Amino acid sequence: MDEATIRVGGEDRIDLPIIEGTEGEQALDIGNLRRDTGLVTLDRGYGNTAETVSAVTFIDGEEGILRYRGYPVDQLVRESSFLEAALLLDRGELPSRAELDRYEEEIGRHAALPDGIASVLESFPAGAHPMQKLAAAVILLRPYLPEAGDPTDTESARLGAVHLMAKTAALAAWSYRSGADRIYTEPRPDLGYAANFLNMMFNPGDGAYELNPAHIRAMEALLVLHADHGQNLSTSAVRLVGSSQADLFSAVSAGILGLSGPLHGGANQRVIEMLEAILADGGDTRRYLDRAKDRNDPFRLMGFGHRVYRNFDPRSDLIKHHARSLLHEQDDPLLDLALQLEQEALADDFFIRRRIYPNVDYYSGILYRALGFPSEQFTVLFAIGRLPGWLAQWREMISDPQVRIKRPRQIYTGYPRRDYIPIDKR
């Protein structure tokens, strides 16, 4: 095994093993660093820290590569269904037809929501964000399903994952409709996962609703594209909470809340808000690009740049294709504005030199809008798509014999020791 040497205090030499992944990624194993040297590492934001090893998803940000269990995401978007991709992430291999049929049947069998969920969702104050409703509803599933989600029992853990895959789409749709028209469409698993979700979201219950095949294909593609993305913030939240042996529903709820932030899953909503503001201000994209380049201007281009992808986000082109196809016969000025802004940014030396390119959030918001979703629902759609990754990562973690409860260190910068001063002497 290769090693790296750290010199401490001039003479002390500490040898650290170098761990290498399947694709040649390398990491220093600092598991014994504090024990041997008394030192810890300081890595704000964990940008240089691999907390775990994982066989679920491979990302190469420099080359724009994203693979689930070794399969390129573009192949899965073209050839796979969302439930097939979910089963791949969970089990590590593409299922046979019989295996996929059994999984789809089990998902359908558990799709119905417990009695009383609708009234719980309706009890939220007006204006509550759908992500808050979804996180709370996921937590509430646990008392209804006490036999599911126990990380110390293999079958209970598996059953919890099945229930979440089966019920989260209905929870998302009902959380929306509880604040809209209070029309609760029961799950129809026979329609397929994406079509069933669209039906629960938009069917007015008058018997005249027809599903659009192009909408179904776009929804399926969006879900597959979002299914996993390595150790991002929300996945890390799932693993962090799960490392305490909290039940699966609590861990996934933590992931939902982590995803809700505008710097993570909420970014596509902010893209739409940005485009709407530019359009309302006359649509001068050149002026807004200049503002984005001005360090003294608080304006920021939403949907551009990515912490991982340094050349291009492989998901953005796939979503852009569906957005253009879906909006071919729709007159949406935001799409034209988005295309113009992208073209000008890609031709601007400022953005080229800094390798700032449109990411998955840039076009996903446009596509969600074309499907009829209100902007406050965008992050919920992200959560539905990301669920298979959370479940696969959680199950990988709890089955790892080396897993430990997560406990990061810190460097204390507060006061040194000082004595208490009685209140009448302060």
TORTI-545697 format. One record per residue (C-alpha): chain; residue number from 1; x, y, z. Coordinates in Angstrom, 2 decimals, decimal comma, padded with zeros to 5 digits, always signed. Layout:
<zagus>
 mol seq      c1      c2      c3
   A NUM       X       Y       Z
...
</zagus>
This chain:
<zagus>
 mol seq      c1      c2      c3
   A   1 +000,00 +000,00 +000,00
   A   2 +001,33 +003,45 -000,92
   A   3 +001,93 +005,93 +001,87
   A   4 +002,43 +009,63 +002,34
   A   5 +004,63 +011,10 +005,04
   A   6 +003,81 +014,09 +007,23
   A   7 +006,57 +015,82 +009,16
   A   8 +005,55 +017,29 +012,51
   A   9 +007,84 +019,42 +014,67
   A  10 +010,70 +019,09 +012,24
   A  11 +011,64 +015,50 +012,99
   A  12 +008,55 +013,41 +013,72
   A  13 +007,43 +011,55 +010,63
   A  14 +003,93 +010,08 +010,36
   A  15 +003,13 +007,66 +007,55
   A  16 -000,45 +007,83 +006,25
   A  17 -001,88 +005,13 +003,97
   A  18 -003,09 +006,27 +000,54
   A  19 -006,49 +004,79 -000,35
   A  20 -007,33 +004,44 -004,05
   A  21 -010,81 +004,12 -005,51
   A  22 -012,01 +002,24 -008,58
   A  23 -011,47 +005,20 -010,91
   A  24 -008,06 +006,16 -009,55
   A  25 -009,24 +008,68 -006,96
   A  26 -006,79 +008,85 -004,05
   A  27 -007,17 +009,89 -000,43
   A  28 -004,98 +010,09 +002,64
   A  29 -006,35 +007,89 +005,41
   A  30 -006,03 +010,16 +008,46
   A  31 -007,93 +007,84 +010,81
   A  32 -004,96 +007,70 +013,21
   A  33 -003,68 +011,25 +012,72
   A  34 -004,95 +012,64 +016,02
   A  35 -003,88 +009,56 +017,95
   A  36 -000,33 +009,68 +016,57
   A  37 +000,25 +013,46 +016,40
   A  38 -002,37 +015,20 +018,51
   A  39 -003,42 +017,12 +015,38
   A  40 -006,73 +017,26 +013,53
   A  41 -007,44 +018,64 +010,07
   A  42 -009,39 +021,85 +009,45
   A  43 -011,45 +021,66 +006,25
   A  44 -014,28 +024,18 +006,11
   A  45 -017,16 +022,83 +004,07
   A  46 -015,47 +019,40 +003,76
   A  47 -014,34 +020,25 +000,22
   A  48 -011,17 +018,19 +000,68
   A  49 -012,51 +015,49 +002,96
   A  50 -013,92 +012,08 +002,05
   A  51 -015,91 +010,99 +005,10
   A  52 -016,67 +007,56 +003,70
   A  53 -016,05 +005,09 +000,89
   A  54 -019,07 +004,34 -001,27
   A  55 -019,92 +002,10 -004,21
   A  56 -023,12 +003,93 -005,17
   A  57 -022,21 +006,87 -007,43
   A  58 -019,08 +008,04 -009,24
   A  59 -018,60 +011,72 -010,10
   A  60 -015,69 +013,27 -011,98
   A  61 -016,27 +017,01 -011,88
   A  62 -013,36 +017,84 -014,18
   A  63 -014,61 +015,58 -016,96
   A  64 -018,33 +016,04 -016,37
   A  65 -018,98 +012,36 -015,53
   A  66 -021,87 +011,02 -013,45
   A  67 -022,48 +007,26 -013,11
   A  68 -024,85 +005,24 -010,93
   A  69 -023,25 +001,91 -009,99
   A  70 -020,99 +002,29 -013,03
   A  71 -023,73 +003,13 -015,55
   A  72 -023,55 +006,57 -017,25
   A  73 -026,52 +008,68 -016,24
   A  74 -027,34 +009,60 -019,84
   A  75 -027,84 +005,91 -020,69
   A  76 -030,14 +005,45 -017,71
   A  77 -032,17 +008,54 -018,65
   A  78 -032,67 +007,20 -022,18
   A  79 -033,23 +003,53 -021,38
   A  80 -034,31 +003,11 -017,75
   A  81 -037,34 +003,92 -015,62
   A  82 -037,16 +005,69 -012,29
   A  83 -038,03 +002,55 -010,33
   A  84 -035,44 +000,53 -012,25
   A  85 -032,80 +003,18 -011,45
   A  86 -033,91 +003,11 -007,80
   A  87 -033,50 -000,66 -007,66
   A  88 -030,09 -000,37 -009,32
   A  89 -028,92 +002,15 -006,73
   A  90 -030,21 +000,03 -003,87
   A  91 -028,96 -003,41 -004,98
   A  92 -025,96 -002,53 -007,12
   A  93 -027,06 -004,35 -010,28
   A  94 -029,68 -003,81 -012,96
   A  95 -032,70 -005,99 -012,13
   A  96 -034,10 -008,71 -014,36
   A  97 -037,61 -008,23 -015,73
   A  98 -039,00 -010,55 -013,03
   A  99 -037,14 -008,66 -010,27
   A 100 -038,37 -005,29 -011,54
   A 101 -041,94 -006,59 -011,85
   A 102 -041,85 -007,80 -008,22
   A 103 -040,47 -004,46 -007,05
   A 104 -043,07 -002,46 -008,96
   A 105 -045,82 -004,69 -007,54
   A 106 -044,54 -004,19 -003,99
   A 107 -044,30 -000,43 -004,48
   A 108 -047,87 -000,38 -005,78
   A 109 -049,12 -002,50 -002,89
   A 110 -047,78 -000,01 -000,33
   A 111 -048,63 +003,22 -002,19
   A 112 -051,78 +004,14 -000,23
   A 113 -051,35 +006,69 +002,55
   A 114 -052,51 +006,07 +006,13
   A 115 -055,88 +007,47 +007,15
   A 116 -055,69 +010,94 +008,59
   A 117 -052,65 +012,21 +006,66
   A 118 -054,73 +014,69 +004,65
   A 119 -056,12 +016,34 +007,81
   A 120 -052,60 +016,59 +009,25
   A 121 -051,37 +018,35 +006,10
   A 122 -054,36 +020,70 +006,18
   A 123 -053,53 +021,67 +009,77
   A 124 -050,34 +023,48 +008,71
   A 125 -050,56 +027,28 +008,76
   A 126 -051,33 +028,96 +005,45
   A 127 -048,14 +029,63 +003,54
   A 128 -046,17 +026,72 +005,01
   A 129 -043,58 +025,59 +002,48
   A 130 -044,28 +022,19 +000,88
   A 131 -040,86 +020,93 +002,01
   A 132 -041,81 +021,57 +005,64
   A 133 -045,02 +019,64 +005,09
   A 134 -043,18 +016,79 +003,37
   A 135 -040,53 +016,49 +006,10
   A 136 -043,20 +016,40 +008,79
   A 137 -045,32 +013,90 +006,89
   A 138 -042,36 +011,54 +006,43
   A 139 -041,70 +011,64 +010,18
   A 140 -045,38 +010,88 +010,83
   A 141 -045,18 +007,71 +008,75
   A 142 -043,07 +006,05 +011,44
   A 143 -045,85 +005,68 +014,07
   A 144 -048,13 +004,28 +011,37
   A 145 -045,44 +001,78 +010,32
   A 146 -043,67 +000,65 +013,51
   A 147 -042,46 -002,52 +011,78
   A 148 -040,49 -000,53 +009,18
   A 149 -037,33 +001,56 +009,16
   A 150 -035,37 -000,01 +012,05
   A 151 -031,67 +000,17 +011,07
   A 152 -030,78 -002,76 +013,34
   A 153 -033,12 -005,16 +011,51
   A 154 -032,41 -006,00 +007,86
   A 155 -036,00 -006,72 +006,84
   A 156 -037,37 -003,73 +008,73
   A 157 -034,82 -001,47 +007,01
   A 158 -035,74 -002,90 +003,59
   A 159 -039,45 -002,51 +004,26
   A 160 -038,96 +001,09 +005,37
   A 161 -037,24 +001,88 +002,07
   A 162 -040,10 +000,28 +000,13
   A 163 -042,72 +002,28 +002,04
   A 164 -040,86 +005,54 +001,45
   A 165 -040,45 +004,86 -002,28
   A 166 -044,14 +003,92 -002,45
   A 167 -045,60 +006,78 -000,41
   A 168 -043,39 +009,85 -000,89
   A 169 -044,89 +010,80 -004,26
   A 170 -048,39 +010,75 -002,73
   A 171 -047,18 +012,72 +000,30
   A 172 -045,68 +015,33 -002,02
   A 173 -048,82 +015,61 -004,14
   A 174 -051,15 +015,74 -001,15
   A 175 -048,97 +018,30 +000,64
   A 176 -049,45 +020,56 -002,39
   A 177 -053,17 +019,97 -002,77
   A 178 -053,79 +020,43 +000,95
   A 179 -052,89 +024,09 +000,44
   A 180 -054,56 +024,40 -002,96
   A 181 -057,88 +022,76 -003,83
   A 182 -057,95 +019,93 -001,24
   A 183 -058,66 +017,38 -003,96
   A 184 -056,83 +014,22 -002,96
   A 185 -056,35 +011,79 -005,84
   A 186 -055,62 +008,28 -004,65
   A 187 -052,44 +006,62 -005,97
   A 188 -052,73 +004,76 -009,27
   A 189 -049,56 +002,60 -009,42
   A 190 -050,84 +000,97 -012,62
   A 191 -050,06 +004,24 -014,43
   A 192 -046,33 +004,02 -013,69
   A 193 -044,42 +006,07 -011,12
   A 194 -044,10 +009,39 -012,97
   A 195 -047,58 +009,28 -014,50
   A 196 -049,12 +008,37 -011,15
   A 197 -047,43 +011,35 -009,51
   A 198 -048,59 +013,76 -012,21
   A 199 -052,11 +012,36 -011,90
   A 200 -052,12 +012,90 -008,13
   A 201 -050,78 +016,43 -008,59
   A 202 -053,03 +017,74 -011,33
   A 203 -056,13 +015,57 -011,79
   A 204 -059,09 +017,85 -010,90
   A 205 -061,34 +014,88 -010,30
   A 206 -063,84 +015,79 -013,02
   A 207 -063,06 +012,79 -015,22
   A 208 -061,65 +014,92 -018,04
   A 209 -057,95 +014,88 -017,10
   A 210 -055,59 +013,30 -019,64
   A 211 -051,92 +012,63 -019,04
   A 212 -049,51 +014,07 -021,60
   A 213 -046,97 +011,42 -022,74
   A 214 -044,29 +014,11 -023,23
   A 215 -044,84 +015,28 -019,66
   A 216 -044,49 +011,72 -018,39
   A 217 -041,20 +011,23 -020,27
   A 218 -039,82 +014,54 -018,99
   A 219 -040,87 +013,75 -015,41
   A 220 -039,26 +010,32 -015,60
   A 221 -036,03 +011,84 -016,93
   A 222 -035,93 +014,47 -014,18
   A 223 -036,41 +011,85 -011,48
   A 224 -033,65 +009,60 -012,84
   A 225 -031,25 +012,54 -013,20
   A 226 -031,72 +013,53 -009,57
   A 227 -031,62 +010,01 -008,11
   A 228 -028,18 +010,35 -006,49
   A 229 -025,21 +012,68 -006,46
   A 230 -022,66 +011,29 -004,06
   A 231 -021,96 +012,89 -000,69
   A 232 -023,88 +016,13 -001,18
   A 233 -025,31 +018,06 +001,76
   A 234 -028,70 +016,31 +001,98
   A 235 -027,20 +012,84 +001,53
   A 236 -024,61 +013,67 +004,18
   A 237 -027,46 +014,76 +006,47
   A 238 -029,18 +011,40 +005,95
   A 239 -025,98 +009,56 +006,77
   A 240 -025,16 +011,86 +009,69
   A 241 -028,52 +011,33 +011,40
   A 242 -028,55 +007,67 +010,41
   A 243 -025,16 +007,08 +012,04
   A 244 -026,84 +007,48 +015,44
   A 245 -029,10 +004,50 +014,55
   A 246 -032,10 +006,81 +014,27
   A 247 -034,90 +005,22 +012,25
   A 248 -034,95 +005,60 +008,47
   A 249 -037,88 +008,04 +008,45
   A 250 -036,01 +010,45 +010,75
   A 251 -032,88 +010,24 +008,60
   A 252 -034,78 +010,90 +005,38
   A 253 -036,65 +013,80 +006,98
   A 254 -033,26 +015,33 +007,81
   A 255 -032,29 +014,95 +004,15
   A 256 -035,49 +016,70 +003,04
   A 257 -034,82 +019,64 +005,35
   A 258 -031,19 +019,82 +004,21
   A 259 -032,34 +019,86 +000,60
   A 260 -034,80 +022,69 +001,26
   A 261 -032,12 +025,39 +001,50
   A 262 -031,71 +027,80 -001,44
   A 263 -028,05 +026,87 -001,87
   A 264 -028,96 +023,19 -002,37
   A 265 -032,33 +021,95 -003,64
   A 266 -033,95 +025,37 -003,67
   A 267 -031,62 +026,76 -006,32
   A 268 -033,91 +025,97 -009,27
   A 269 -036,72 +027,97 -007,66
   A 270 -034,32 +030,91 -007,40
   A 271 -033,42 +030,51 -011,10
   A 272 -037,06 +031,07 -012,05
   A 273 -037,31 +034,02 -009,69
   A 274 -034,14 +035,51 -011,21
   A 275 -035,41 +035,09 -014,79
   A 276 -038,77 +036,59 -013,86
   A 277 -037,00 +039,60 -012,31
   A 278 -034,83 +040,09 -015,42
   A 279 -037,86 +039,81 -017,69
   A 280 -039,85 +042,27 -015,57
   A 281 -036,90 +044,69 -015,76
   A 282 -036,95 +044,72 -019,55
   A 283 -035,05 +041,51 -020,34
   A 284 -031,59 +043,08 -020,75
   A 285 -029,47 +039,95 -020,10
   A 286 -026,23 +041,75 -020,97
   A 287 -026,73 +044,21 -018,11
   A 288 -027,34 +041,40 -015,65
   A 289 -024,24 +039,52 -016,80
   A 290 -022,24 +042,69 -016,16
   A 291 -023,80 +042,93 -012,71
   A 292 -022,83 +039,31 -011,99
   A 293 -019,20 +040,17 -012,80
   A 294 -019,18 +043,15 -010,44
   A 295 -017,93 +042,06 -007,02
   A 296 -019,57 +045,09 -005,43
   A 297 -023,00 +044,20 -006,81
   A 298 -025,03 +041,75 -004,68
   A 299 -026,65 +040,20 -007,77
   A 300 -025,63 +036,59 -008,46
   A 301 -026,40 +034,39 -011,44
   A 302 -028,48 +031,50 -010,13
   A 303 -028,05 +028,11 -011,84
   A 304 -024,48 +028,81 -012,99
   A 305 -021,39 +027,08 -011,62
   A 306 -021,12 +024,00 -009,48
   A 307 -018,91 +023,02 -006,60
   A 308 -018,15 +019,64 -008,21
   A 309 -018,42 +020,13 -011,98
   A 310 -015,69 +022,43 -013,27
   A 311 -016,34 +022,20 -017,02
   A 312 -019,96 +021,21 -017,49
   A 313 -022,76 +019,52 -015,59
   A 314 -023,67 +016,34 -017,55
   A 315 -027,26 +016,59 -016,32
   A 316 -027,88 +020,09 -017,67
   A 317 -027,75 +019,13 -021,37
   A 318 -030,16 +016,24 -020,80
   A 319 -032,66 +018,50 -019,06
   A 320 -032,21 +021,25 -021,66
   A 321 -033,10 +018,75 -024,38
   A 322 -036,37 +017,88 -022,64
   A 323 -037,11 +021,53 -021,91
   A 324 -036,70 +022,52 -025,56
   A 325 -038,74 +019,55 -026,73
   A 326 -041,54 +020,17 -024,25
   A 327 -041,70 +023,90 -024,88
   A 328 -041,49 +023,62 -028,67
   A 329 -045,18 +024,42 -028,97
   A 330 -045,42 +026,53 -025,83
   A 331 -044,88 +030,26 -025,80
   A 332 -042,81 +030,86 -022,69
   A 333 -040,67 +034,01 -022,72
   A 334 -038,64 +032,66 -019,81
   A 335 -037,22 +029,87 -021,98
   A 336 -036,13 +032,34 -024,65
   A 337 -034,59 +034,50 -021,96
   A 338 -032,84 +031,49 -020,39
   A 339 -031,37 +030,47 -023,76
   A 340 -030,17 +034,00 -024,44
   A 341 -028,59 +034,35 -021,02
   A 342 -026,84 +030,98 -021,38
   A 343 -025,47 +031,78 -024,85
   A 344 -024,12 +035,16 -023,76
   A 345 -022,53 +033,72 -020,62
   A 346 -020,87 +030,86 -022,53
   A 347 -019,35 +033,38 -024,96
   A 348 -018,12 +035,74 -022,21
   A 349 -014,43 +035,47 -021,36
   A 350 -015,14 +036,21 -017,68
   A 351 -017,24 +033,06 -017,32
   A 352 -015,07 +030,97 -019,66
   A 353 -011,88 +031,65 -017,68
   A 354 -013,61 +030,82 -014,41
   A 355 -015,33 +027,78 -015,90
   A 356 -018,78 +028,97 -014,80
   A 357 -021,36 +027,01 -016,77
   A 358 -025,10 +026,31 -016,42
   A 359 -025,80 +023,49 -013,98
   A 360 -028,74 +021,13 -013,49
   A 361 -030,76 +023,76 -011,62
   A 362 -030,70 +026,19 -014,53
   A 363 -032,95 +024,19 -016,82
   A 364 -034,77 +021,99 -014,31
   A 365 -036,74 +025,01 -013,09
   A 366 -037,77 +025,84 -016,67
   A 367 -038,84 +022,24 -017,23
   A 368 -040,79 +022,04 -013,97
   A 369 -042,54 +025,26 -014,96
   A 370 -043,44 +023,77 -018,35
   A 371 -044,95 +020,75 -016,60
   A 372 -047,24 +023,06 -014,64
   A 373 -045,59 +022,99 -011,22
   A 374 -045,59 +026,15 -009,10
   A 375 -042,10 +027,30 -008,16
   A 376 -042,54 +026,53 -004,45
   A 377 -043,01 +022,86 -005,41
   A 378 -039,68 +022,55 -007,27
   A 379 -037,66 +021,44 -004,25
   A 380 -040,23 +018,78 -003,41
   A 381 -039,75 +017,31 -006,89
   A 382 -036,01 +017,25 -006,23
   A 383 -036,66 +015,36 -002,98
   A 384 -038,75 +012,70 -004,75
   A 385 -035,98 +012,19 -007,28
   A 386 -033,19 +012,12 -004,69
   A 387 -034,99 +009,62 -002,44
   A 388 -033,46 +006,47 -004,04
   A 389 -029,98 +007,86 -003,45
   A 390 -030,72 +008,66 +000,18
   A 391 -032,08 +005,16 +000,71
   A 392 -029,15 +003,46 -001,03
   A 393 -026,59 +005,55 +000,84
   A 394 -028,33 +004,93 +004,18
   A 395 -028,49 +001,18 +003,61
   A 396 -024,84 +001,12 +002,51
   A 397 -023,88 +002,97 +005,69
   A 398 -025,81 +000,83 +008,18
   A 399 -024,42 -002,37 +006,61
   A 400 -020,81 -001,14 +006,88
   A 401 -019,10 -002,90 +009,83
   A 402 -016,72 +000,06 +010,17
   A 403 -019,43 +002,72 +010,47
   A 404 -019,16 +005,03 +013,48
   A 405 -021,42 +007,77 +014,75
   A 406 -020,40 +010,97 +013,00
   A 407 -018,56 +013,35 +015,33
   A 408 -016,51 +016,08 +013,60
   A 409 -013,83 +017,88 +015,57
   A 410 -013,42 +021,64 +015,88
   A 411 -010,72 +024,20 +016,57
   A 412 -011,88 +026,29 +019,51
   A 413 -011,31 +030,05 +019,11
   A 414 -013,30 +031,41 +022,09
   A 415 -012,14 +032,81 +025,43
   A 416 -009,49 +030,97 +027,44
   A 417 -010,41 +029,93 +030,99
   A 418 -011,85 +032,78 +033,09
   A 419 -013,51 +032,96 +036,50
   A 420 -017,16 +033,62 +037,14
   A 421 -018,01 +037,20 +038,21
   A 422 -020,94 +037,62 +040,62
   A 423 -023,81 +039,55 +039,05
   A 424 -023,55 +042,53 +041,44
   A 425 -019,89 +043,07 +040,42
   A 426 -020,36 +043,11 +036,63
</zagus>
